[in-house]
Amino acid sequence: MNQPKQKHILIADDEQNTLDTLGFILESADYEVDLVENGREALVKILSAKEIKHSFDLLVTDLRMPVMSGLELIDSLRKLNIEVPVLVITSYDSSDLMEQGQRGENIEYLTKPFGDQEFLARIKNLLKNNNKEIN
């Protein structure tokens, strides 16, 4: 019997504890996970994966990070016509972000603090509603 392809998720966050925790939650739920510390590293990882015809099924990014923020990362992906569902995790009110035009069917926001089950539910919902990979 063929197993469904394991979903591959990239997490970008500058806080090591958050990276470790989110990575553990997703790996425990049987997702393949890559971790990076800022938006620039995420962009490099996404572009490198694209070159070898690999893709990420979902991007989880913190909003505020050094080097390149989550919003700058999303903007860069849009400019490169790279589509991937995005879950932005933030300590800030997401309504302000949505007014800045950082919204769309492929982008959701989750305000910290949040529980494991809420996080997993948002991940599953984004993956279900966006049957796309970076292309």
C-alpha positions in Angstrom: 0.0 0.0 0.0 1.4 3.4 -1.0 1.9 5.9 1.8 0.9 9.5 1.0 3.9 11.9 0.5 5.1 13.4 3.7 4.5 17.2 3.7 7.6 19.3 3.9 7.5 22.4 6.0 10.1 25.2 6.3 10.1 27.2 9.6 11.9 30.6 9.9 12.2 32.1 13.3 15.1 33.9 15.1 14.3 32.4 18.5 15.9 29.0 18.9 13.4 27.9 21.5 10.5 28.6 19.1 12.3 26.8 16.3 12.9 23.8 18.4 9.4 23.7 19.8 7.6 24.2 16.5 9.9 21.7 14.8 9.2 19.1 17.5 5.4 19.6 17.3 5.5 19.2 13.5 7.9 16.2 13.5 5.7 14.5 16.1 2.8 15.0 13.7 4.8 13.2 11.0 5.8 16.3 8.9 9.3 16.7 7.4 10.7 19.9 8.8 13.6 22.3 7.9 14.6 25.1 10.3 16.2 28.4 9.5 16.9 31.5 11.7 15.8 34.3 9.4 14.0 35.3 6.2 17.2 35.4 4.1 18.1 31.8 5.1 14.5 30.8 4.2 14.7 32.4 0.8 18.0 30.8 0.0 16.6 27.4 1.1 13.5 27.8 -1.0 15.5 28.9 -4.1 18.0 26.0 -3.6 15.1 23.5 -3.3 13.5 24.9 -6.4 16.8 24.4 -8.4 16.7 20.7 -7.7 13.0 20.4 -8.4 12.1 20.0 -4.8 9.5 22.0 -3.0 8.2 23.0 0.4 4.5 22.5 1.0 4.2 25.2 3.6 6.3 28.1 5.1 5.9 29.1 8.7 7.6 32.4 9.4 8.0 34.7 12.3 7.1 38.3 11.5 10.1 40.1 13.0 13.5 38.7 12.5 17.0 40.1 11.8 18.5 40.2 8.3 15.1 39.7 6.6 11.7 39.9 8.2 8.8 37.6 7.5 7.0 40.3 5.5 10.1 40.9 3.4 10.4 37.2 2.8 6.7 37.0 1.6 7.3 40.0 -0.6 10.4 38.5 -2.1 8.6 35.2 -2.9 5.8 37.2 -4.6 8.2 39.1 -6.7 9.8 35.8 -7.8 6.4 34.3 -8.5 7.0 31.6 -6.0 3.7 30.4 -4.5 3.6 28.7 -1.1 1.1 28.7 1.7 2.4 30.8 4.6 1.6 30.8 8.3 2.9 34.0 9.9 3.4 33.7 13.6 3.5 37.0 15.5 3.3 38.7 18.8 1.7 41.6 17.1 -1.9 42.3 16.1 -2.4 40.8 12.6 -5.1 43.3 11.6 -2.5 46.0 11.1 -0.5 43.6 8.8 -3.6 42.8 6.8 -4.2 46.6 6.2 -0.7 46.8 4.8 -1.7 44.4 2.0 0.0 41.3 3.4 -3.0 39.1 3.1 -4.3 36.6 0.6 -5.7 33.2 0.3 -2.3 31.6 0.9 -1.4 33.6 4.0 -2.7 33.2 7.5 -1.7 34.8 10.8 -1.4 33.2 14.2 -0.8 35.4 17.2 1.4 34.3 20.0 0.9 32.7 22.4 -0.9 29.7 20.9 -1.3 26.0 21.8 0.0 23.0 20.0 -3.4 21.9 18.8 -4.3 25.4 17.5 -0.9 25.5 15.6 -1.4 22.0 14.1 -5.0 22.8 13.1 -3.9 25.9 11.2 -1.1 23.9 9.5 -3.6 21.2 8.4 -6.1 23.8 7.3 -3.5 25.7 5.1 -2.3 22.5 3.6 -5.8 21.3 2.9 -6.9 24.6 1.3 -3.7 25.1 -0.7 -2.9 21.9 -2.5 0.0 23.7 -4.0 3.7 23.5 -3.7 6.4 26.1 -4.5 6.6 26.1 -8.3 
